[in-house]
Amino acid sequence: MTTPPSDQRPVRSDRSPWNWLLLVPIVIPLITALYNADEPRLFGFPLFYWLQLAFIVLGVASTTIVYRMGKRRGGR
């Protein structure tokens, strides 16, 4: 015999509040006022170029935090 379907939905495991942190590396590069300048220069590179590298580091850091916190939460 089969079990009748339950009225409750299964609990989703992707509803972590840490997922909101993934919006940071998407929204921050869209603020063009941050890099609409030539100065300051870092090792001779204009602001635009080294800030793009900083955005990559920001994206990797936030993705790593969300992954680890989600993994920790799922392990409980």
PDB file with SEQRES, HELIX, SHEET and CRYST1 records, atoms N, CA, C and O in Angstrom:
SEQRES   1 A   76  MET THR THR PRO PRO SER ASP GLN ARG PRO VAL ARG SER          
SEQRES   2 A   76  ASP ARG SER PRO TRP ASN TRP LEU LEU LEU VAL PRO ILE          
SEQRES   3 A   76  VAL ILE PRO LEU ILE THR ALA LEU TYR ASN ALA ASP GLU          
SEQRES   4 A   76  PRO ARG LEU PHE GLY PHE PRO LEU PHE TYR TRP LEU GLN          
SEQRES   5 A   76  LEU ALA PHE ILE VAL LEU GLY VAL ALA SER THR THR ILE          
SEQRES   6 A   76  VAL TYR ARG MET GLY LYS ARG ARG GLY GLY ARG                  
HELIX    1 AA1 PRO A   17  LEU A   23  5                                   7    
HELIX    2 AA2 VAL A   24  VAL A   27  1                                   4    
HELIX    3 AA3 ILE A   28  LEU A   30  5                                   3    
HELIX    4 AA4 THR A   32  LEU A   34  5                                   3    
HELIX    5 AA5 LEU A   47  GLY A   74  1                                  28    
CRYST1    1.000    1.000    1.000  90.00  90.00  90.00 P 1           1          
ATOM      1  N   MET A   1       0.827  -1.184   0.000  1.00  0.00           N  
ATOM      2  CA  MET A   1       0.000   0.000   0.000  1.00  0.00           C  
ATOM      3  C   MET A   1       0.869   1.245   0.000  1.00  0.00           C  
ATOM      4  O   MET A   1       1.957   1.255   0.576  1.00  0.00           O  
ATOM      5  N   THR A   2       0.393   2.269  -0.636  1.00  0.00           N  
ATOM      6  CA  THR A   2       1.123   3.532  -0.671  1.00  0.00           C  
ATOM      7  C   THR A   2       0.608   4.457   0.416  1.00  0.00           C  
ATOM      8  O   THR A   2      -0.551   4.399   0.826  1.00  0.00           O  
ATOM      9  N   THR A   3       1.502   5.302   0.860  1.00  0.00           N  
ATOM     10  CA  THR A   3       1.154   6.277   1.894  1.00  0.00           C  
ATOM     11  C   THR A   3       0.475   7.475   1.237  1.00  0.00           C  
ATOM     12  O   THR A   3       0.943   7.947   0.201  1.00  0.00           O  
ATOM     13  N   PRO A   4      -0.616   7.976   1.811  1.00  0.00           N  
ATOM     14  CA  PRO A   4      -1.270   9.147   1.217  1.00  0.00           C  
ATOM     15  C   PRO A   4      -0.349  10.362   1.291  1.00  0.00           C  
ATOM     16  O   PRO A   4       0.444  10.479   2.226  1.00  0.00           O  
ATOM     17  N   PRO A   5      -0.446  11.275   0.307  1.00  0.00           N  
ATOM     18  CA  PRO A   5       0.433  12.440   0.308  1.00  0.00           C  
ATOM     19  C   PRO A   5       0.179  13.319   1.529  1.00  0.00           C  
ATOM     20  O   PRO A   5      -0.959  13.498   1.962  1.00  0.00           O  
ATOM     21  N   SER A   6       1.237  13.847   2.056  1.00  0.00           N  
ATOM     22  CA  SER A   6       1.156  14.710   3.229  1.00  0.00           C  
ATOM     23  C   SER A   6       0.811  16.135   2.800  1.00  0.00           C  
ATOM     24  O   SER A   6       1.160  16.556   1.697  1.00  0.00           O  
ATOM     25  N   ASP A   7       0.136  16.863   3.658  1.00  0.00           N  
ATOM     26  CA  ASP A   7      -0.211  18.254   3.364  1.00  0.00           C  
ATOM     27  C   ASP A   7       0.959  19.201   3.603  1.00  0.00           C  
ATOM     28  O   ASP A   7       0.923  20.352   3.167  1.00  0.00           O  
ATOM     29  N   GLN A   8       1.991  18.731   4.288  1.00  0.00           N  
ATOM     30  CA  GLN A   8       3.142  19.574   4.576  1.00  0.00           C  
ATOM     31  C   GLN A   8       4.169  19.464   3.457  1.00  0.00           C  
ATOM     32  O   GLN A   8       4.409  18.394   2.898  1.00  0.00           O  
ATOM     33  N   ARG A   9       4.764  20.611   3.152  1.00  0.00           N  
ATOM     34  CA  ARG A   9       5.847  20.614   2.172  1.00  0.00           C  
ATOM     35  C   ARG A   9       7.128  20.139   2.838  1.00  0.00           C  
ATOM     36  O   ARG A   9       7.319  20.336   4.038  1.00  0.00           O  
ATOM     37  N   PRO A  10       8.003  19.515   2.064  1.00  0.00           N  
ATOM     38  CA  PRO A  10       9.293  19.122   2.646  1.00  0.00           C  
ATOM     39  C   PRO A  10      10.117  20.369   2.971  1.00  0.00           C  
ATOM     40  O   PRO A  10      10.005  21.391   2.294  1.00  0.00           O  
ATOM     41  N   VAL A  11      10.926  20.276   3.992  1.00  0.00           N  
ATOM     42  CA  VAL A  11      11.765  21.400   4.407  1.00  0.00           C  
ATOM     43  C   VAL A  11      12.870  21.592   3.383  1.00  0.00           C  
ATOM     44  O   VAL A  11      13.572  20.648   3.019  1.00  0.00           O  
ATOM     45  N   ARG A  12      13.014  22.841   2.922  1.00  0.00           N  
ATOM     46  CA  ARG A  12      14.070  23.138   1.950  1.00  0.00           C  
ATOM     47  C   ARG A  12      15.357  23.467   2.685  1.00  0.00           C  
ATOM     48  O   ARG A  12      15.351  24.164   3.699  1.00  0.00           O  
ATOM     49  N   SER A  13      16.444  22.961   2.163  1.00  0.00           N  
ATOM     50  CA  SER A  13      17.726  23.190   2.829  1.00  0.00           C  
ATOM     51  C   SER A  13      18.462  24.404   2.273  1.00  0.00           C  
ATOM     52  O   SER A  13      19.529  24.744   2.782  1.00  0.00           O  
ATOM     53  N   ASP A  14      17.932  25.070   1.244  1.00  0.00           N  
ATOM     54  CA  ASP A  14      18.619  26.212   0.647  1.00  0.00           C  
ATOM     55  C   ASP A  14      18.097  27.545   1.160  1.00  0.00           C  
ATOM     56  O   ASP A  14      18.365  28.576   0.543  1.00  0.00           O  
ATOM     57  N   ARG A  15      17.374  27.562   2.250  1.00  0.00           N  
ATOM     58  CA  ARG A  15      16.805  28.790   2.792  1.00  0.00           C  
ATOM     59  C   ARG A  15      17.676  29.384   3.897  1.00  0.00           C  
ATOM     60  O   ARG A  15      17.153  29.831   4.917  1.00  0.00           O  
ATOM     61  N   SER A  16      18.953  29.396   3.714  1.00  0.00           N  
ATOM     62  CA  SER A  16      19.856  29.952   4.708  1.00  0.00           C  
ATOM     63  C   SER A  16      19.913  31.472   4.565  1.00  0.00           C  
ATOM     64  O   SER A  16      19.982  31.980   3.446  1.00  0.00           O  
ATOM     65  N   PRO A  17      19.886  32.200   5.672  1.00  0.00           N  
ATOM     66  CA  PRO A  17      20.023  33.659   5.583  1.00  0.00           C  
ATOM     67  C   PRO A  17      21.401  34.089   5.082  1.00  0.00           C  
ATOM     68  O   PRO A  17      21.575  35.228   4.648  1.00  0.00           O  
ATOM     69  N   TRP A  18      22.362  33.202   5.138  1.00  0.00           N  
ATOM     70  CA  TRP A  18      23.702  33.514   4.629  1.00  0.00           C  
ATOM     71  C   TRP A  18      23.700  33.703   3.117  1.00  0.00           C  
ATOM     72  O   TRP A  18      24.613  34.327   2.575  1.00  0.00           O  
ATOM     73  N   ASN A  19      22.692  33.175   2.427  1.00  0.00           N  
ATOM     74  CA  ASN A  19      22.629  33.330   0.971  1.00  0.00           C  
ATOM     75  C   ASN A  19      22.478  34.784   0.554  1.00  0.00           C  
ATOM     76  O   ASN A  19      22.852  35.146  -0.562  1.00  0.00           O  
ATOM     77  N   TRP A  20      21.938  35.621   1.428  1.00  0.00           N  
ATOM     78  CA  TRP A  20      21.813  37.050   1.110  1.00  0.00           C  
ATOM     79  C   TRP A  20      23.178  37.703   0.929  1.00  0.00           C  
ATOM     80  O   TRP A  20      23.292  38.721   0.246  1.00  0.00           O  
ATOM     81  N   LEU A  21      24.204  37.133   1.529  1.00  0.00           N  
ATOM     82  CA  LEU A  21      25.551  37.679   1.384  1.00  0.00           C  
ATOM     83  C   LEU A  21      26.044  37.597  -0.060  1.00  0.00           C  
ATOM     84  O   LEU A  21      26.957  38.329  -0.443  1.00  0.00           O  
ATOM     85  N   LEU A  22      25.457  36.725  -0.856  1.00  0.00           N  
ATOM     86  CA  LEU A  22      25.863  36.588  -2.254  1.00  0.00           C  
ATOM     87  C   LEU A  22      25.443  37.796  -3.095  1.00  0.00           C  
ATOM     88  O   LEU A  22      25.925  37.956  -4.216  1.00  0.00           O  
ATOM     89  N   LEU A  23      24.572  38.631  -2.585  1.00  0.00           N  
ATOM     90  CA  LEU A  23      24.194  39.845  -3.313  1.00  0.00           C  
ATOM     91  C   LEU A  23      25.284  40.910  -3.260  1.00  0.00           C  
ATOM     92  O   LEU A  23      25.352  41.770  -4.138  1.00  0.00           O  
ATOM     93  N   VAL A  24      26.125  40.862  -2.253  1.00  0.00           N  
ATOM     94  CA  VAL A  24      27.170  41.885  -2.097  1.00  0.00           C  
ATOM     95  C   VAL A  24      28.099  41.953  -3.306  1.00  0.00           C  
ATOM     96  O   VAL A  24      28.301  43.048  -3.832  1.00  0.00           O  
ATOM     97  N   PRO A  25      28.684  40.827  -3.784  1.00  0.00           N  
ATOM     98  CA  PRO A  25      29.579  40.951  -4.940  1.00  0.00           C  
ATOM     99  C   PRO A  25      28.848  41.239  -6.248  1.00  0.00           C  
ATOM    100  O   PRO A  25      29.491  41.504  -7.264  1.00  0.00           O  
ATOM    101  N   ILE A  26      27.529  41.193  -6.241  1.00  0.00           N  
ATOM    102  CA  ILE A  26      26.774  41.558  -7.440  1.00  0.00           C  
ATOM    103  C   ILE A  26      26.457  43.046  -7.437  1.00  0.00           C  
ATOM    104  O   ILE A  26      26.574  43.714  -8.465  1.00  0.00           O  
ATOM    105  N   VAL A  27      26.058  43.560  -6.287  1.00  0.00           N  
ATOM    106  CA  VAL A  27      25.603  44.945  -6.199  1.00  0.00           C  
ATOM    107  C   VAL A  27      26.757  45.944  -6.140  1.00  0.00           C  
ATOM    108  O   VAL A  27      26.695  46.995  -6.778  1.00  0.00           O  
ATOM    109  N   ILE A  28      27.800  45.630  -5.388  1.00  0.00           N  
ATOM    110  CA  ILE A  28      28.913  46.573  -5.204  1.00  0.00           C  
ATOM    111  C   ILE A  28      29.557  46.983  -6.538  1.00  0.00           C  
ATOM    112  O   ILE A  28      29.791  48.177  -6.726  1.00  0.00           O  
ATOM    113  N   PRO A  29      29.859  46.074  -7.470  1.00  0.00           N  
ATOM    114  CA  PRO A  29      30.447  46.531  -8.741  1.00  0.00           C  
ATOM    115  C   PRO A  29      29.490  47.362  -9.605  1.00  0.00           C  
ATOM    116  O   PRO A  29      29.936  48.048 -10.525  1.00  0.00           O  
ATOM    117  N   LEU A  30      28.197  47.311  -9.326  1.00  0.00           N  
ATOM    118  CA  LEU A  30      27.249  48.109 -10.091  1.00  0.00           C  
ATOM    119  C   LEU A  30      27.234  49.573  -9.664  1.00  0.00           C  
ATOM    120  O   LEU A  30      26.650  50.404 -10.359  1.00  0.00           O  
ATOM    121  N   ILE A  31      27.851  49.903  -8.555  1.00  0.00           N  
ATOM    122  CA  ILE A  31      27.928  51.286  -8.086  1.00  0.00           C  
ATOM    123  C   ILE A  31      29.120  51.944  -8.780  1.00  0.00           C  
ATOM    124  O   ILE A  31      30.253  51.865  -8.306  1.00  0.00           O  
ATOM    125  N   THR A  32      28.848  52.582  -9.890  1.00  0.00           N  
ATOM    126  CA  THR A  32      29.936  53.128 -10.712  1.00  0.00           C  
ATOM    127  C   THR A  32      30.654  54.296 -10.065  1.00  0.00           C  
ATOM    128  O   THR A  32      31.777  54.614 -10.454  1.00  0.00           O  
ATOM    129  N   ALA A  33      30.042  54.936  -9.096  1.00  0.00           N  
ATOM    130  CA  ALA A  33      30.711  56.054  -8.427  1.00  0.00           C  
ATOM    131  C   ALA A  33      31.943  55.586  -7.654  1.00  0.00           C  
ATOM    132  O   ALA A  33      32.810  56.397  -7.328  1.00  0.00           O  
ATOM    133  N   LEU A  34      32.028  54.319  -7.363  1.00  0.00           N  
ATOM    134  CA  LEU A  34      33.187  53.798  -6.639  1.00  0.00           C  
ATOM    135  C   LEU A  34      34.463  53.853  -7.473  1.00  0.00           C  
ATOM    136  O   LEU A  34      35.545  54.101  -6.940  1.00  0.00           O  
ATOM    137  N   TYR A  35      34.342  53.625  -8.761  1.00  0.00           N  
ATOM    138  CA  TYR A  35      35.557  53.547  -9.590  1.00  0.00           C  
ATOM    139  C   TYR A  35      35.555  54.536 -10.754  1.00  0.00           C  
ATOM    140  O   TYR A  35      36.202  54.301 -11.775  1.00  0.00           O  
ATOM    141  N   ASN A  36      34.847  55.611 -10.601  1.00  0.00           N  
ATOM    142  CA  ASN A  36      34.796  56.643 -11.638  1.00  0.00           C  
ATOM    143  C   ASN A  36      35.897  57.686 -11.409  1.00  0.00           C  
ATOM    144  O   ASN A  36      35.622  58.883 -11.324  1.00  0.00           O  
ATOM    145  N   ALA A  37      37.127  57.224 -11.313  1.00  0.00           N  
ATOM    146  CA  ALA A  37      38.265  58.121 -11.091  1.00  0.00           C  
ATOM    147  C   ALA A  37      39.541  57.434 -11.575  1.00  0.00           C  
ATOM    148  O   ALA A  37      39.570  56.225 -11.807  1.00  0.00           O  
ATOM    149  N   ASP A  38      40.579  58.228 -11.719  1.00  0.00           N  
ATOM    150  CA  ASP A  38      41.880  57.709 -12.128  1.00  0.00           C  
ATOM    151  C   ASP A  38      42.788  57.507 -10.916  1.00  0.00           C  
ATOM    152  O   ASP A  38      43.627  56.606 -10.899  1.00  0.00           O  
ATOM    153  N   GLU A  39      42.615  58.328  -9.935  1.00  0.00           N  
ATOM    154  CA  GLU A  39      43.424  58.274  -8.719  1.00  0.00           C  
ATOM    155  C   GLU A  39      42.617  57.621  -7.618  1.00  0.00           C  
ATOM    156  O   GLU A  39      41.391  57.713  -7.685  1.00  0.00           O  
ATOM    157  N   PRO A  40      43.153  57.000  -6.655  1.00  0.00           N  
ATOM    158  CA  PRO A  40      44.566  56.748  -6.380  1.00  0.00           C  
ATOM    159  C   PRO A  40      45.091  55.589  -7.228  1.00  0.00           C  
ATOM    160  O   PRO A  40      44.339  54.725  -7.680  1.00  0.00           O  
ATOM    161  N   ARG A  41      46.362  55.606  -7.417  1.00  0.00           N  
ATOM    162  CA  ARG A  41      47.013  54.531  -8.164  1.00  0.00           C  
ATOM    163  C   ARG A  41      47.695  53.580  -7.187  1.00  0.00           C  
ATOM    164  O   ARG A  41      48.205  53.995  -6.146  1.00  0.00           O  
ATOM    165  N   LEU A  42      47.693  52.320  -7.536  1.00  0.00           N  
ATOM    166  CA  LEU A  42      48.329  51.303  -6.712  1.00  0.00           C  
ATOM    167  C   LEU A  42      49.344  50.582  -7.585  1.00  0.00           C  
ATOM    168  O   LEU A  42      48.971  49.914  -8.549  1.00  0.00           O  
ATOM    169  N   PHE A  43      50.617  50.712  -7.258  1.00  0.00           N  
ATOM    170  CA  PHE A  43      51.716  50.143  -8.053  1.00  0.00           C  
ATOM    171  C   PHE A  43      51.640  50.617  -9.505  1.00  0.00           C  
ATOM    172  O   PHE A  43      52.000  49.874 -10.418  1.00  0.00           O  
ATOM    173  N   GLY A  44      51.179  51.836  -9.722  1.00  0.00           N  
ATOM    174  CA  GLY A  44      51.087  52.410 -11.051  1.00  0.00           C  
ATOM    175  C   GLY A  44      49.798  52.103 -11.796  1.00  0.00           C  
ATOM    176  O   GLY A  44      49.569  52.644 -12.878  1.00  0.00           O  
ATOM    177  N   PHE A  45      48.956  51.248 -11.240  1.00  0.00           N  
ATOM    178  CA  PHE A  45      47.684  50.902 -11.885  1.00  0.00           C  
ATOM    179  C   PHE A  45      46.595  51.877 -11.447  1.00  0.00           C  
ATOM    180  O   PHE A  45      46.482  52.188 -10.261  1.00  0.00           O  
ATOM    181  N   PRO A  46      45.793  52.360 -12.395  1.00  0.00           N  
ATOM    182  CA  PRO A  46      44.691  53.247 -12.028  1.00  0.00           C  
ATOM    183  C   PRO A  46      43.661  52.529 -11.154  1.00  0.00           C  
ATOM    184  O   PRO A  46      43.605  51.300 -11.105  1.00  0.00           O  
ATOM    185  N   LEU A  47      42.869  53.315 -10.485  1.00  0.00           N  
ATOM    186  CA  LEU A  47      41.865  52.799  -9.545  1.00  0.00           C  
ATOM    187  C   LEU A  47      40.978  51.740 -10.166  1.00  0.00           C  
ATOM    188  O   LEU A  47      40.700  50.725  -9.528  1.00  0.00           O  
ATOM    189  N   PHE A  48      40.522  51.950 -11.406  1.00  0.00           N  
ATOM    190  CA  PHE A  48      39.590  51.017 -12.037  1.00  0.00           C  
ATOM    191  C   PHE A  48      40.138  49.592 -12.071  1.00  0.00           C  
ATOM    192  O   PHE A  48      39.426  48.639 -11.755  1.00  0.00           O  
ATOM    193  N   TYR A  49      41.407  49.451 -12.457  1.00  0.00           N  
ATOM    194  CA  TYR A  49      41.966  48.115 -12.643  1.00  0.00           C  
ATOM    195  C   TYR A  49      42.178  47.376 -11.329  1.00  0.00           C  
ATOM    196  O   TYR A  49      41.817  46.205 -11.218  1.00  0.00           O  
ATOM    197  N   TRP A  50      42.759  48.043 -10.330  1.00  0.00           N  
ATOM    198  CA  TRP A  50      42.985  47.311  -9.095  1.00  0.00           C  
ATOM    199  C   TRP A  50      41.702  47.129  -8.304  1.00  0.00           C  
ATOM    200  O   TRP A  50      41.610  46.213  -7.487  1.00  0.00           O  
ATOM    201  N   LEU A  51      40.704  47.985  -8.528  1.00  0.00           N  
ATOM    202  CA  LEU A  51      39.418  47.785  -7.862  1.00  0.00           C  
ATOM    203  C   LEU A  51      38.672  46.593  -8.456  1.00  0.00           C  
ATOM    204  O   LEU A  51      37.937  45.909  -7.744  1.00  0.00           O  
ATOM    205  N   GLN A  52      38.852  46.338  -9.749  1.00  0.00           N  
ATOM    206  CA  GLN A  52      38.254  45.145 -10.348  1.00  0.00           C  
ATOM    207  C   GLN A  52      38.823  43.877  -9.721  1.00  0.00           C  
ATOM    208  O   GLN A  52      38.091  42.912  -9.499  1.00  0.00           O  
ATOM    209  N   LEU A  53      40.110  43.873  -9.438  1.00  0.00           N  
ATOM    210  CA  LEU A  53      40.717  42.735  -8.752  1.00  0.00           C  
ATOM    211  C   LEU A  53      40.190  42.617  -7.324  1.00  0.00           C  
ATOM    212  O   LEU A  53      40.010  41.508  -6.821  1.00  0.00           O  
ATOM    213  N   ALA A  54      39.943  43.745  -6.670  1.00  0.00           N  
ATOM    214  CA  ALA A  54      39.374  43.714  -5.324  1.00  0.00           C  
ATOM    215  C   ALA A  54      37.955  43.155  -5.349  1.00  0.00           C  
ATOM    216  O   ALA A  54      37.544  42.465  -4.417  1.00  0.00           O  
ATOM    217  N   PHE A  55      37.201  43.450  -6.417  1.00  0.00           N  
ATOM    218  CA  PHE A  55      35.852  42.893  -6.547  1.00  0.00           C  
ATOM    219  C   PHE A  55      35.897  41.368  -6.681  1.00  0.00           C  
ATOM    220  O   PHE A  55      35.019  40.673  -6.169  1.00  0.00           O  
ATOM    221  N   ILE A  56      36.905  40.856  -7.358  1.00  0.00           N  
ATOM    222  CA  ILE A  56      37.057  39.406  -7.488  1.00  0.00           C  
ATOM    223  C   ILE A  56      37.329  38.788  -6.119  1.00  0.00           C  
ATOM    224  O   ILE A  56      36.748  37.762  -5.765  1.00  0.00           O  
ATOM    225  N   VAL A  57      38.213  39.418  -5.357  1.00  0.00           N  
ATOM    226  CA  VAL A  57      38.515  38.928  -4.007  1.00  0.00           C  
ATOM    227  C   VAL A  57      37.265  38.984  -3.133  1.00  0.00           C  
ATOM    228  O   VAL A  57      37.016  38.066  -2.353  1.00  0.00           O  
ATOM    229  N   LEU A  58      36.481  40.049  -3.256  1.00  0.00           N  
ATOM    230  CA  LEU A  58      35.227  40.176  -2.503  1.00  0.00           C  
ATOM    231  C   LEU A  58      34.259  39.051  -2.866  1.00  0.00           C  
ATOM    232  O   LEU A  58      33.618  38.480  -1.984  1.00  0.00           O  
ATOM    233  N   GLY A  59      34.148  38.731  -4.143  1.00  0.00           N  
ATOM    234  CA  GLY A  59      33.264  37.659  -4.584  1.00  0.00           C  
ATOM    235  C   GLY A  59      33.703  36.296  -4.080  1.00  0.00           C  
ATOM    236  O   GLY A  59      32.877  35.493  -3.647  1.00  0.00           O  
ATOM    237  N   VAL A  60      34.992  36.037  -4.135  1.00  0.00           N  
ATOM    238  CA  VAL A  60      35.514  34.755  -3.649  1.00  0.00           C  
ATOM    239  C   VAL A  60      35.317  34.645  -2.138  1.00  0.00           C  
ATOM    240  O   VAL A  60      34.930  33.588  -1.639  1.00  0.00           O  
ATOM    241  N   ALA A  61      35.578  35.721  -1.413  1.00  0.00           N  
ATOM    242  CA  ALA A  61      35.433  35.691   0.050  1.00  0.00           C  
ATOM    243  C   ALA A  61      33.978  35.478   0.457  1.00  0.00           C  
ATOM    244  O   ALA A  61      33.698  34.675   1.347  1.00  0.00           O  
ATOM    245  N   SER A  62      33.057  36.182  -0.177  1.00  0.00           N  
ATOM    246  CA  SER A  62      31.648  36.030   0.209  1.00  0.00           C  
ATOM    247  C   SER A  62      31.117  34.651  -0.190  1.00  0.00           C  
ATOM    248  O   SER A  62      30.327  34.061   0.547  1.00  0.00           O  
ATOM    249  N   THR A  63      31.534  34.136  -1.331  1.00  0.00           N  
ATOM    250  CA  THR A  63      31.103  32.796  -1.735  1.00  0.00           C  
ATOM    251  C   THR A  63      31.645  31.738  -0.782  1.00  0.00           C  
ATOM    252  O   THR A  63      30.940  30.789  -0.443  1.00  0.00           O  
ATOM    253  N   THR A  64      32.886  31.895  -0.351  1.00  0.00           N  
ATOM    254  CA  THR A  64      33.478  30.952   0.592  1.00  0.00           C  
ATOM    255  C   THR A  64      32.749  30.982   1.934  1.00  0.00           C  
ATOM    256  O   THR A  64      32.498  29.934   2.528  1.00  0.00           O  
ATOM    257  N   ILE A  65      32.410  32.178   2.413  1.00  0.00           N  
ATOM    258  CA  ILE A  65      31.695  32.289   3.686  1.00  0.00           C  
ATOM    259  C   ILE A  65      30.331  31.626   3.587  1.00  0.00           C  
ATOM    260  O   ILE A  65      29.939  30.882   4.486  1.00  0.00           O  
ATOM    261  N   VAL A  66      29.597  31.890   2.497  1.00  0.00           N  
ATOM    262  CA  VAL A  66      28.269  31.300   2.339  1.00  0.00           C  
ATOM    263  C   VAL A  66      28.367  29.781   2.234  1.00  0.00           C  
ATOM    264  O   VAL A  66      27.544  29.069   2.809  1.00  0.00           O  
ATOM    265  N   TYR A  67      29.338  29.292   1.524  1.00  0.00           N  
ATOM    266  CA  TYR A  67      29.511  27.840   1.380  1.00  0.00           C  
ATOM    267  C   TYR A  67      29.795  27.182   2.729  1.00  0.00           C  
ATOM    268  O   TYR A  67      29.173  26.183   3.089  1.00  0.00           O  
ATOM    269  N   ARG A  68      30.737  27.753   3.461  1.00  0.00           N  
ATOM    270  CA  ARG A  68      31.105  27.145   4.746  1.00  0.00           C  
ATOM    271  C   ARG A  68      29.975  27.237   5.762  1.00  0.00           C  
ATOM    272  O   ARG A  68      29.742  26.285   6.507  1.00  0.00           O  
ATOM    273  N   MET A  69      29.271  28.359   5.809  1.00  0.00           N  
ATOM    274  CA  MET A  69      28.176  28.488   6.761  1.00  0.00           C  
ATOM    275  C   MET A  69      27.007  27.578   6.369  1.00  0.00           C  
ATOM    276  O   MET A  69      26.335  27.028   7.241  1.00  0.00           O  
ATOM    277  N   GLY A  70      26.764  27.418   5.082  1.00  0.00           N  
ATOM    278  CA  GLY A  70      25.723  26.502   4.625  1.00  0.00           C  
ATOM    279  C   GLY A  70      26.073  25.058   4.892  1.00  0.00           C  
ATOM    280  O   GLY A  70      25.207  24.256   5.242  1.00  0.00           O  
ATOM    281  N   LYS A  71      27.323  24.727   4.731  1.00  0.00           N  
ATOM    282  CA  LYS A  71      27.789  23.368   5.012  1.00  0.00           C  
ATOM    283  C   LYS A  71      27.695  23.067   6.500  1.00  0.00           C  
ATOM    284  O   LYS A  71      27.316  21.964   6.895  1.00  0.00           O  
ATOM    285  N   ARG A  72      28.040  24.047   7.321  1.00  0.00           N  
ATOM    286  CA  ARG A  72      27.959  23.865   8.771  1.00  0.00           C  
ATOM    287  C   ARG A  72      26.509  23.686   9.203  1.00  0.00           C  
ATOM    288  O   ARG A  72      26.208  22.850  10.055  1.00  0.00           O  
ATOM    289  N   ARG A  73      25.624  24.462   8.622  1.00  0.00           N  
ATOM    290  CA  ARG A  73      24.202  24.379   8.972  1.00  0.00           C  
ATOM    291  C   ARG A  73      23.600  23.053   8.521  1.00  0.00           C  
ATOM    292  O   ARG A  73      22.783  22.467   9.232  1.00  0.00           O  
ATOM    293  N   GLY A  74      24.002  22.579   7.338  1.00  0.00           N  
ATOM    294  CA  GLY A  74      23.486  21.321   6.827  1.00  0.00           C  
ATOM    295  C   GLY A  74      24.007  20.114   7.576  1.00  0.00           C  
ATOM    296  O   GLY A  74      23.387  19.051   7.542  1.00  0.00           O  
ATOM    297  N   GLY A  75      25.135  20.257   8.251  1.00  0.00           N  
ATOM    298  CA  GLY A  75      25.728  19.152   8.985  1.00  0.00           C  
ATOM    299  C   GLY A  75      25.074  18.849  10.318  1.00  0.00           C  
ATOM    300  O   GLY A  75      25.338  17.811  10.924  1.00  0.00           O  
ATOM    301  N   ARG A  76      24.226  19.748  10.773  1.00  0.00           N  
ATOM    302  CA  ARG A  76      23.559  19.553  12.071  1.00  0.00           C  
ATOM    303  C   ARG A  76      22.596  18.438  12.062  1.00  0.00           C  
ATOM    304  O   ARG A  76      21.964  18.161  13.082  1.00  0.00           O  
TER     305      ARG A  76                                                      
END                                                                             
